[in-house]
Amino acid sequence: MIALLLLFAVIGALTPALTRVLSTRVFYVAALVPAAAFVFTLTQTEAVLADRPPTELVPWIPQLDVAFSFRVDTLSWVMALIVTGIGALVLVYSARYFSRDEPSLGRIAALLLLFAGTMYGLVTADDVYVMFMFWEITSILSYLLIGHYTNRRESRGAALQALLVTTFGGLAMLVGLVLLQVETGTSSISAIVDSHPEGALTTVAVMLVLAGALSKSALVPFHFWLPAAMAAPTPVSAYLHAAAMVKAGVYLVLLLAPGFADTPGWVPVLVILGSLTMLVGAWRSLKQNDLKLLLAYGTVSQLGFLMVVAGFGTRDAALAGLALVIAHALFKSTLFLVVGIVDHDEGTRDLRALSGLGRRRPVLATIAIVAALSMAGIPPLVGFVAKEAAFTSFIEAAIMGDGWGWVAIIATGLGSVLTVAYTARFVWGTFGRKPTPTTTTATASTPTAAAHPHAPSRGILVAPAVLALASIAGGLLAKPLLDVALATYADDAGEGDYHLALWHGLEAALFVSAAVIVLGLLMFRWRARVRDVQSVLHLPLDAGRAYWHVLSTIDHVAARVTMFAQKGGLAQYLGTILVVFVLSLGTVTAISRQWPDTFVLWDYPAQVFVAAAMAIAAVMAARAQQRLAAVLLVGSTGYGLVVLFAMHGAPDLALTQALVETVTIVVFVLVLRRLPRRIAQHNKPKHKKRRALIGIAFGATVAVVGWVALGAREAGGLGPELARLALLEGHGQNVVNVMLVDIRAWDTMNELSVLVVVATGVASLLFVSGRHELVPRLRESRDRRRAANRQKLVDDPHTPTAPAENDRQHTWLLGGRTLAPRDRSLVLEVIVRLVFHPAILVSIYLLFVGHNAPGGGFAAGMLAGLALIVRYLAGGRYELGEAAPIGPGPLLGAGILLATGTALASLFLGADVLTSAYWSAEVPVLGYVSFGTSTIFDIGVYLVVIGVVLDVLRSLGGEVDRQLAEDDEVSGAPDAHTVSEEQAETQAAQAEGHPEAPASAGGGAR
């Protein structure tokens, strides 16, 4: 099972790249993974039916009893077959549904595949925290899939709505799961259910877990997010919102019901909210003209029905609930796929604009009618079998005196009448022949409808046809197939003797079903009167409007609080923060009784001069009038810290601090190009004395706190022990590097994530009109020009073209040719020619020797970043593209992948996360060589740091250059900061000796 989850992740990561080669055929490749998982799950059938659930367990956090634990019992087996089988069919369907020009085709294929793997992990996980991890990943993937059409406002809004609702429900569920673990002493789901805990804490925990389940399965009052999610492409709706994600809440209820159905509040909450959801969803479904919305509200209704059955708490209801899960997944996914075909081929989903489709597409109509009959509960389909079982369990409970049985049978009976009515309306609206169909397009009501119809495809019918046949087979083979397969789960839920079958004789449930069908068809027959009633009868519940009202209220309150608390600009913000720090920490320090007995002014005389220089620089920076001077003075304080590190015998820290300080100064200088030259140029500083007093108080507080903290140590230092552990356990003599990549590698992984977020945030602030993956380059333009020359030569051999590539003179620092003469520095270009490649080599040296000498991935990445910086300073943004032909995205991704891959690889070798392995040997010439997996981790750090520097240079450097050039072009300034791309290409061509490049190509000041 773990190997299958890795396969989902690996193929999902490769899918975008495969899409560039395979186009829409990539969906067939992706479908092989869930198909393999489906087959693997089928091979476990014998063990599952024999009540010997297959399990896998890899320890994760032994101290908390948390493990990557997976278990396939009857319930997990059924759900795994659903999510993998339907997932594979939806991916096959998508290959014909999506066109080659679909935006972000590779992304949606990857997300669908990853979602299938995540659902497989969710339904097989046996640890509450691992299950919750997959639970939340489904919310994130759902957000990305619903918001696939990023240029549409309704898609973005629906995605955010689904994410907020399900995530907040998931947070409540997490608290409940933690309480259950505390109450039972284990994080194993099966053990928690078997323990049957009781008490007030258990009741609170169960109600919190139900909050997560109800929000995930779109029950009232959380039902509004599901219809809005129809902004997603139809394959997403068919899979996530019919067969997989919305079933997660129902699955959780079915999972916990055997152990918690007797918990106070369990049955009332699920029966009441489920019944209300079934009625509200069905009632609103009758009002929809968009076929997809009709099915969406119908799905809300059916999810309410499922919750009533799953949470009823009896053995027969548990059997009916699991059968109904199967039936619903089959017929609802089929109907969504059918609507996608109609939308795909006809260009509309408005049932008023469709007429006679049944005669034109008889096969499609047959598939849809089979699924619709199953949804309405018509024999001999599986939907009828499941609904009969549910009615029987409710009736028997009611006869035995259970009041909730009466509530359930009445509510679900009325909801089923409405289900038959909207099912008939769906079939008639889609395939019936109407005398006067509406000719207007459906773009107003169906914003995601196809802009134009497509030619019908027979291959697209395969997936819905298979699902429709499964609905027929499930009904005809109910007793020998479904009943035998599901009985193990039902028997764990309690006592009972009901069995699934197509025919039980003339029983009460049969008469209820007959009445439901007749009344539902009568409602459809009198649909005009029903529509009139709906026009005057409005349901008081409008959770969607309440959601937007809550969001607008939060925005309003946040704005008012911001206006109240954040007046006065940055100076007041900082002043408030510093005052709070002084009052809080200073007060605690003042009343502390652990004051040191001694006070050492300095360790050696040189320390005094360095500290004095840093203090003077800090004061001068505060009084500086020019921004550049202030930046350089602040940087000098950092270099003073470098000297102190070096004096204290910490060359590794000194090297890293020097590199970081240098890069920081360059970044500050790049930012200053967009700011006024003088500080406080428009608004003079006020309250100088007050600010000085706050600064002095803050500095004094920090000094006293540091003094107290250093004097509070009672035990000896850890230096000698860390040195011993670094050599013994980490096979390295550089304690700092071993700490970063081995002993506290978890922290380093988190810091890498922070670096990636910082780089992304900086770039997002600068790239306001769109962000390209690669840095602008001249070589690509030359390649295009060479291809054009070759084509000219083919068309007319006498056409003059550029010289042959072998005859061209190679020119280094081509980007410098694009700069205005006054902005070029011959000395800088010569220095860059001399130091760039040695700097890269030294950075690689620092990377590999960092385990035993000053260096490491961070310092090495900083040095490589500095090499890129000086090359950018010498040649401009086009030279940066020549120096780094790969974009920062792949570097950041590869670095994170190496770090996390190294961390997780040990799991599959039976060790804990981040367990290191080492290889050592005597190598000729080199001597003794030791290489460990921590070095691979350090390479990941190296790549991330380079990616961050490159992303910052691309945004604060190249993008600001481009924006300044545009500003100069708009203002008509004669001295442009940088030349345009066309001018740059022309000058580069001239530098290469192209005869077609005009000699007068101009440039501007950078």
N, C-alpha and C positions, 0 to 999 in steps of 0.2 A: 504493500500500500504506500509506504514511504517512497519507494522507487517510482511508483506511478505519479505521485505528487511532484517529484523532481522532474519527471518527464513532461508533465504539464507545464512546469515553470520554464524548462529549457526550450521546448518547442515554442512556447508562447513568446519567449524573448527573441527567438530567431524568426518568428513569423513576419515582422515588418520587413526584414531583409529578404526573405523568400518572396514576399509580395512583389518586389521589384522585378523578379524573374518570372514568377508564375501568374501574376495578376490575380484574377478572381479564382483561378484554380488552386490558389493557396488554401482555400477553405476545404478542399478535398484532403490535402495533407493534414490540416489541423483536425479534421474529423477522425483521422486514424487514431489519435490519442484517446479521446473519450470512447471510441469504439473498442480499443484495446482494454480500457478500464471496464467497459461493459462485459466483455468476454471474460476478463479476469474475475469479475464479480460473479458471473454465472458459474465459474469453476468452484466457487465456494458454496454452492447451493446445498450440496450433500451435508456439509458440516453445519450449515445454518439450520437446515430442517431437522437435523439430529440434535439440535440445541447444544452444539459445541462451537460457539462463536470463535472464528479466527481472530487472533490478536497480534499486535506488534507494539513493542515498547522500547523507546530509546530515552534514557534519563536526560533531563534538561537542567532542572534546578533541584537536585536531590534534597537540599536543605528545606525546601518548601513542598516536597513531594510532588513536584510538577515534572511531567514527562511528555514527550511526544508519543502519546498512547493512542492506539487506534483499535477499534473493535467492530466486528461486523456481526450483529445479531439480526433477527428477522426484520426489525424496523429499519435498521441501517442498510440492510441488504436490499429492501424494497426501494428505499430512497436513492441508494447508489445506482440501482438499475434505471430509475427514472431520470436522474440528472445526467448520467452518462449516455444512456440510449437516446433520449430526446435531444441531448446536447449534440451528439453526433449527427442526428438527422437535421437539426437546425443549421449546423455548419454546412452540410451537403446542400440544403435548400438555399443558403446564402450565396453559394457559388453561382446560382442562376438568378438570384434576386438582385444582387448588386451588379452594377455595370463597371466597366474598367475605369471610368472617370469618376467613380464614387470618391468623395473627399475622405482622406485619411483611411483608405481601404485597409492597409496593413495594420493600422492601429485597432480598428474595430474587429478584425479577424483575431488579433492577438488578445484583445480584451475578452471576446467571447470564449476563447479557449481557456484563458486564465480563470474566467468565471466558472467554467465547467470544473476545472481542477479545484478551485476554492470550495465549490459546493460539495464536491466529492470528499474533500478533507473535512468539511463541516459535519456531514452526516455520518462519517465514520470515526470522528474524534471521540475518545473516551476520557479526555481530561477537560475540565471546565474551562481552563484558561486557553488551551489550544483551540477548543471549540469556539470560544469567544473571539480569539484572534481571527479565525476564518470568518466568523460572523461579521466582524467589522470590515474585513477585506471585501466581503460581498457588497457592503454599503458603498465602499469607495469605488469598486468596479461598476456598480450600478449607476453611481453618479457620473462616471466617465462615459458609460454607454448611453444613458438617457440624454446627456448633453453632447451627443455625437455631432449634431449639426450646430457647431459653435457659433455660426453666424446668425442663428435664430434666437431671438430673445426668449420665446416660449420654451425652447429646449434648455437653455441655461437656467431659467427660472424653475422649471420642473425638476431638473437635476439637483439644484440646490435644495429645493423643497424636500425631495426624497431623502437626500443626505441628512438634512437637519432632523427630520422626524425620526428616521430609523437610528441615527446616531445617538440622539438623546434617549430614545428607548433602550438602545444598547448600553448606555452608561448606567441607567437604572438597573438593567439586567446584571451588569458586572457587579454592582454592589450586592445584589441578591445572591449571586454565585459565590462571592467571597464569604458572605454570611453562612451559606450552606456548607462551605468548606470548614469554616470555624466550628460550626455546629456538629459536623460529622467527623472532622479530623482527617479528611481525605479529599483530594481533588478529582478522584475517579468518578465519572458520572454514574457508571453502573453500580459502584459501591455506595454512592450517595442515595440512589433510588432504592437499593436493597435495604438500606439502614432504616428507612421509614421514620425520620426524625419528627418530633412533635414539639409544641411549645410556641410561645409568642414570637420568639426570634425566628423560628422556622416559618411562621405565618407571614411575617414581614418580608422575609427573604423570598418566599414563593410569590407574593404579590408583586415584588420588584421584578422578578424573573418574568412573570406574566406581562408586565408592562412592556418589556422588550419584545416578547412574542407577539403581543397585540399590535405594536407599532410596525413590526416587520411584515405581518400578514394583513395590514391595512384594515383593521377593525375599527369601528366607531370608538373613539372620536378621531382616530388617525387615518380614516379611510380616504381622505381627500387627495393624498399624494399619488395613489395608484392611477386614477383616471388622468391626472396631469402628466404622468410618466408616459402616456401614449405618444408624446412628442418624439420618443425614440423610434428608430427604424423597426419595422414589423418583426424581423427575426429576434430582435431584443425583447419585444413585447411577448412573443410566443414562448421564449425560453425563460427569461427572468420573471415575467409578470403573469405567467400561466403555469409553468411546470417546475420552476426551481426556486428563485429567491423568495417569493411570497409563500412558498410552502415551508420555509424555514421556521416560521413561528408555529405553524401547525405541527411540524416535526418535533419541535421542542415540547409542545404540550403532550403529544403522544409519547414522547420519551419519558417525561416526568409523571404522567398520569398514574402508572402502576404504583408509584411510591407516595404521591402527594394528592391524589384525588379526594382523600378524606380530610385534607387541610381545610379549616374553616375559611369560607369565602371562595374556594376554588370553583365549585359547581355554579353558585349564583353569578359570579363574575362572568364566567365563560358562557353560560346559558343566556343571560340577559344581554350582554354585549354582542354575542354571536347572533342571537335572534334579531336584535335591532339592526345589526349590520346586514343581515340577509334581507330584511324587509326594505331598508333604505336603499341598498344597492339595486335590488330588483325594481323598485318603484322608479328610480331615476333612470334605469336602463330603458324602461318603456318610453322615455321622453327623447331618447337620442336618435338623431338622424345619421350621424357618423357611425359607420359600422364598427370601427375600432373602439369608439367610446361606448357603444352599446355593449360590446364584449367586455370592456374594462369595468363598467358598472356591474355587469353580470358576474365578473370575476370577484368583485367585492362581495356581492351577494353570496356566491358559492363559498368564499372563504369564511363568511359568517356561519354558514351551514356546517362547514368542516370543523370549525371551532366548537360548535355546540356538540357535535357528535364525538370529537376527539376528547373533549373535556368532561363528558358526562360521567365517566368513572365506572361503568360496568363492563363486564367482559364482552357482552354482545355489542355494546356501543364501540368498544375498542376495535373489534373485528370490522364493524361497519365503517368506522372512521378510516382505517387503513385501506379498505377497499375503495372508499370514496376518494381518497388521495390519488390512488391509481387512476380511477375513472376520470377525475377532474383533470389530471395531467394529460391524459390522452385526448379527451374531447376538446378541452379549451385550447391546447397548443395547436390542434388541427384547425380549429376555427380561426385562430389568429393567422396561421399560415395561409389559409384560404383567403382571408381579407387582404393579406399582402399580395396575393396573386391577382385579386380583383383590382386593387389599387395599382399594381404594376402594369396590368394589361389594359385597364379601362381608363386610368388616369383620374379616378375619383373614388371616394369611399362614401359618398352621400347616397343613401338608399333611395332618395327621391329622384336622383338622376340616373338610376339603373333600371333597365327594363329588358326582359326577354333574355337575360344572360343564361338562364337555365337551358334554353333551347340551343343557344350557341355553344355552350360549354357543358355538355351533359356529364362528362367524367368529373369535372370540378364540382358540379352541382351534386352528384351522387356522393362524393367524399364529404362535402359539407353537410348534407342531409343526414348521413350516418352519424357524424359527430354531434349534430344538433339534436337528433333523437336520443342519443345517449345523455346529453345535457338535460333534456326534458324528462328523462327517466322512462323511456319507452322500451318495452321488451323487443327483441332479446339481447339488448346491449348491456355493457357492463355498468353503465350509469343506472339502469333500472335495478340491477342486482344490489348495488351499493345502497341505493335509496330505500329499497325494500328492507334491507337489513337495519338501516337507521330508524325507519318508522317502527319496525317491530321492537327494537330495543326501547324506544320511547314508550310505546303502548304498554309493553310488559311492565316497565317501571311505574307507569301511571296506574295500572291495575293493581299493582302491589302497594299503592298508597303513597308513592313518591310524587309530591306536588310539582317538583321540577320536571317530572316526566310529562305532566299535562301541559306545562308551559312550553316545553320543547316540541311536543307533537303539534300543538296548535300553531306555534310560530313558524316552525319549519313547513307545516302543511300550507299555510298562507303564502309563505315565501316560495314554495314550489309551484303554487298556482301562478304567481307572477313570473316564475322562471319559464313555465310553459308558454305564457303569453309573449314574453320578449324573445323566446326562441322561435316561435312561429313568425313573429315580426321580423326577425333576422333573416329567416329563410325566404319569406315573401319579399322582403325589401331587397335582398341580394339577387334572387333568381326568378322571382315572379314577374309576370308580364303586366305592366300597369298601363291603363288606357292613355294617360297624359303624364308621362314622366317629366319631371322638372329638367329643363335644359340648361339652367345656370350651372356654372362650375361650383365645385365645393370648396374652393380655396378659403372662403371665409370661415367655414366650420371645420375644415380639415386642413390646417396649415401645413401639414407634412405630406399632403397628398402629392402624387407625382405630377410634375408640370405637364407631361404629355404621355399618352399611352405608349406601351411597348408591344412588340410582337409577342404573341403567346409562346411559351416554351413548355414542351412536354416533360422535360427533365425536372422542372420545378415541382411537378405533381408527385414525385416519388415520396418525399418525406410525409406530406399529409396523407397520402394513400396508405403508407405503412402504418401510421398512427390510427387511421380509420379502421383498418383491418384488425389492429390490436384491440380496438373497442368491441368489435364483433366477437373476436376470439375470447376476450375476457368474459363476455356474457354467456356464450355457449359452453365454455369450459370452466364455469365458475366453481362448480363442486369439485371436479378432479384436479383443478389447477390452483385457483385462488384460495379456496378454503383450506386446502392442505398446506399451502405456502404460508398463509397468514395465521394459522391456528396457534402456532407457538407463541407469537406475540400476544394474541388474545388471551391465552390461558394464563399468562403472567399477570394479566390485569384483573383477574377475578374468576368467579365461577359462572358457568352458563353452558347451554347446550345448542345454541343456534349455530347453523352452518350456512355458508354461502351457497346458493343454488338459484337456478333460473326459475324454478317452479316449486312453491311451497304449498300448493293447494289454495283453496278459498279461505284465506285468512284475513284478519282485519287490515293488515298493511296493504293487501292487494286492493281492497275496497277504497282505502284512503288514496292510493295511487290513481285508481280509476276516477275518483271524484276530482283529484287534482288536475288530471289531464282534461276532463270535460270542462271544468270551470276555467282553466287556462285558455282553452280554445275558444270558449265563449267570450272571454275578455278580448282576445284577438279579433273575434268576429265583430264585437262592438267597440273596436279600437277608437272610433270617432268619439263615442260617448266617454270613453276612458280619457281621451285627450282633453275633452272639455272639462272633465272633473279635475284633471291635473293642472289645467290652466287657472283654476280658481282655488285649488287646494295646494298650498305650499307647505312643505315640511319645515318645521321650526329649526331643524338642525342644518347648519351650514358651516361645517368645520373649516372648509377652505377659506371662507371669508373671515372666520375667527383667526385663522393662522396669519393671514395678511394683516389683520388688525393688530395682532400681538407683535408682529415684526415692525409695523409702523410705530407702535407705541414704544417699543424698545429703541428704535432710531430716534424718536422724539426725546425720550428721556435721556439718552446718551448725548444728544446735542445740547440739551439744557445743562446737564452735568458738566460737559466740556466747556461750555460758555462760562459756567460759574467757577470751575476749578482751574481753568487754563487761560487766565488773562495775564497779559504782560509780556508774553513772548518767552524765548528760550531762557533768558536770564532769570526770570521769576521761577520757571520750572526747576532750573538747577538750584536756585536758592532754596526753594521749598524742600527739595530732596536732601540737600545738605543740612538744613536746619533740623529736619526730622532725624537724620542720622546722628547729628550731634546730641540732640535731646534724648534719643532712645539709647543708643550705645554708650554715649557719654555718661548718662545717669547710671546705667548698669555698672559701668566701670568704676564710677565714683563710689558707689556703695559696696563694691566688692572688697573683701578683706584679704584677698590673695595678692597683696602688693609685693613686688620683689624687694629683697633686702639690699641689693647692690645696684649700682647704676654705672655702666661702662660707657664712657663717652666715645671711645674709638678703639679699634683693635690695633691699628698702626697709623702713623701720622699721615701717610698719603691718603688715607680714607677721608680725612678732614678736608683736604684740598679738593678732592673729587666731589664730595657732598656740597661744599661751598660753591663750586662751579655749577653744579646742577641747580642749586637753589637760586643763584643769580640768574641763570638762564630761564628758570621758571618765572621769576619776577619780571624779567625783561619781556618774556613772551606775553605776560598779562598786560604790560604797558605798551606793547608794540602797536604802531599805527598801520603798518603794512602787513597784509596777510602773509606774504611770502616770508618776511622776516619772522613773523610769529611761528610759522611752520618750521623753519630752520632752527629756531631757538628751542621749540618743543622737541625736535629731533635730537638736539644736543643733550638734552636730559636723558634720552634713551641711550645715547652713546656713552654717557657717564655711567649708566647701569652696566654697559658692556665692560667698562674698565673695572668696576667693582666685582663683577662675576669672575673676570680673569684674575684679579688679585686674590680672590677666595678659592682659587683652584678649581674653577668650573669652566674649562675651555669650551665644552659642548654648549652650555647655556650662553656663553659669551658669543660664540659663533652664530648661534641661532638668533640671539637678540640683535646682533649687528645686521644680519640679513633682513630680519623683519623690519627693523627701524629704517633701513635703506629703502625697502620696497614701500613702506608706509609713507615716507617723505615724497617719493615719486608719485604715489597715488594722490596725496594731498595736492601736489603741484598740478597734476592733471585736472583735479576738480576746480582749482582756483581759476582756471581759464574761463569758467562760467560765472565767476563771482566778481564783484567790484574789487579793484586793487586795494583800496583803503578799507580798514575796519571802521564800522560805524560811520560810513560815508553819508548816509541819509539821516540816521537818528543818533544823536549824541548819547553816550551812556549817562544814566541817571543813578542817583543814590550810590555814589562811589564809596562813601565811607561805610554804608551798610554792607555793601558787597565785600569790602575789604575785611570787615569784622567777621562776616560769615566765613570767608576763606581762612582767616587766621584761626578761628574756632575749629573749623573742620580739620585743618592741618594739625593743630594741637591734639585734637581728639584721636586722630589716627596715630600720631606719635605715641601717645599714652597707651592706647589700646595695644599697639605693637610691643611696647615695653612690658606691659602686664602679661601679654600672651607669651612672650619669650621667657619671662620669669616664672610662668606657671608650670613649667615642665618639672615633673618629679622623677621620671625615669630617664634612663640614658637615651641617647639618640639611636636611630635605626641605621645609621650609615654603614657601620661594619657588617651588620647582618644583611643589609640590602646588597652590598658588594659580594658577600658570600653567596647569596641566593642567585644573584645575576650570573655568576660564573658557574654555579652548580646546576641550577635549573634552567637558566636561559642561555648558557654556553657563550656568554659575552662579558667583556670587561668594562664596557661603557654602561654604567648603571642607569644613566638617564635614558638611553635608547632602549635598553632591555625593559625598563619600566614601561615605556610607551608602547612597545610592540608585543610585549609578552605579559608582564605581571599585571598591568592595568590596561590591557588592550581594549576592554569594554569601553572605557572612557575615551580612548582614541577613536574607536568606531563612532561614538556619539559626536565627537569633535569633527570628524570627517563629514558627517551629515550636516553639522552646523556650517562648515565651510561651503558645502554645496548650496545650502540655502542662502548664504550670504551672497555668493556669486550670482545666483539666480535673481535675488532681490535687487542687487545693484544693476544688473543688465535690464531687468524689467522696468526700472525707473528711467533708464535712458532710451530704450528702444520703444518709443511711443507709437510708431507706425508699423511695427512688425519686426520680427527678429529672425535673422538668417542664421543657419547653423554654422557656416564657414565664415572666416574673416575674408574681406575683399582681397582678391589676388589679381595680379597682372598676367600670370602664366595662363590661366584659363582663357583670358581674352586673346592671348597670342595663339593658343591652340585653335580657337575658333577662327582666327584670321588665317592660320595656316591651312585649315580645312577648306576655307573659302578659296584660297589661292590654288589648292590642288584641284578643286572643282572647276575653277576658271581654266586651268591648264588642260583639263579633260575636255571642256567645251571648246576651247580655242587654244591650240598649242602655241600660237604666236603671241598670246597675251603675256605682257611682262609681269612677273611675280617676284616675290621675295627670294633672296638667295637660298640655296640649299642649306638645310639645318647644319650640315657638317662644316659649311663654309662660314657660318656666323661666329662672330666673336662672343664668347661667353662673358657676360658682365655681372659682377656681384654687386649687391646693394642696388638693384634696379629701382627700388622704390625711391631712393634718394634723388633719382632723375626727375621725379614728379614734384620736387620741392622748388620753391623760388630760390634763386641764388643766395639771397641775403639770409635765408633760413638754413642753408647748408653749412656744415662745419667739416672742413677737410681733416682737421685733427681728429674729430670724433669718428669720422668714417674710417680713418686709418686705424684708430684704436679698436673700433668694433671688428674690423677685419682681423686684427691680431688676437683679440681676446674672446670672441664669440665661441669658436670651436673648442679652444682650451677650457673655457668656462663650462661648457656642456660636458666635456670629458672629466673635469674635476667634480662636477656634480654627480656623475655616475660613480666616480671613485668614492665620494663621500657617502653615497647610497650604500655601497657594498662594504665599506669599512666601518660604518657607523655602529656596528654591534660591538666593536672592540676599540674604536678610536673616536675622537670627535667627529660628528657627522650624523648620518641617519637620513631617513626619507624626507622629513620636514625640512631640514637644513639643505639637503641636496635639491629638493624641489624649489626652495627659495632661490638658490644660486642659479638654477636653470631659468627661473622666472626673471631674475635680474638680467641674464643674458638676453632674453626676449625683450626686456625693457630697453636695454641700450640699443638693440637693433631697431626697435621702433623709434627711439629718439633720433637715431641716425638716418633712417629711411622713411619714416612715416607709416601710415596705416597699410599701404600696399606692401611695404617691405615686411610688416608683421605677418601678412598673409603668406608671403614667400617663406618666411622663417618657420611658420607653423601651418603647414598645409592642411592639418587636421583640426577640426573645430574643438572648442572646449567641452562640448557635450560628450563626445566619445571618450575624452580623457577622464572627465569626472565619472562617467558611468563605468569605465574600465577599472578605475581606481577603487570605486565602491564595490564593484563586483569581485575584484581580487581580495579586498579586505574581508568582506562578508563571506566569500567563498572559502577563504582560508579558515575563517572562524567556524563555519558549519561543516567543513570537510571531516573534522575529527569525529563528528557525530556518527558518521557512517562507518567508522572504524571501531566503534564501541567505546569511544572516549568522550569526555566532556567537551563542551564548546570551547574553542580557542586553545585546546591542548596542542602544544608544539611538538614537532618531530625534527630530529637533526641527523645529518649525515656528515661524517668526517673521515678524512683519509689523507695519507701522504701523497702529494701530487708532485711529479717531477718539475723542477724549476721553481714552482710556487711554494713547495714545502707543505706544511700542515694546513689543510683547508677544512673549514667547518661551515656547512650550509644548512639553514633551518627554514621551516615554514614561516617563521617570524620575518624572515627576509622577504618572502613573497608578500606578506602583510605590509612590510615597509615599502615595497614597490608600489602597492596600492596607495599608500600615503603620498609617495613621490608624484604619482600621476595626478592625484586629486589637487595637490598644491600647485602643480604646473597648470592644471585646468582652471583653477581659481584665478591665478595671475593672468592667464590668457583671456579669461572672460572679463576680468576687470579692465585689462588693456583694450579689449575689443569695444567695451562700452564707454569707459571714461576716457579712453584714448581715441580709437578709430571712429566711434560713433559721434563723439563730441567734435572731432575734426569735420566729419560730414555735416553736422548741424551748423557749425560755424561757417562752413563753405556755403551752405544754403542761405544762411542769414546774410552773408556778404553779397550773394547773388541777388537776393531780394532787395537789399538796400542799395545795390549798385556800387559797392565799395570797390575802389580800384585795386586794393591790396587784399586779395583773397587769402584766407588762412590755408586753404588747400585747393588743389586743382580738382576738376571733375574727373570722373572715371574715363570719359572719352579722351580728355586731355592727357591723363596719365598714360593711357594705352598708346596714344600717339607719340608721347615723349619716350616711352619705353621702346616702341618700335624703332624710333629714330636712333636710340642708343644701341639697339641691336644691329643697326645697319640696314633696315628695311628701305628699299628705294621708294616705296609708296608713302613713307612718312614725311610730311612737309617739314622743312627745316625751321620754319617759324613757329612751331607749336609752342604755345605759351604756357606758363604756369603761374602760380601765385604763391604768396607767403603762407606758410603752414602755421 
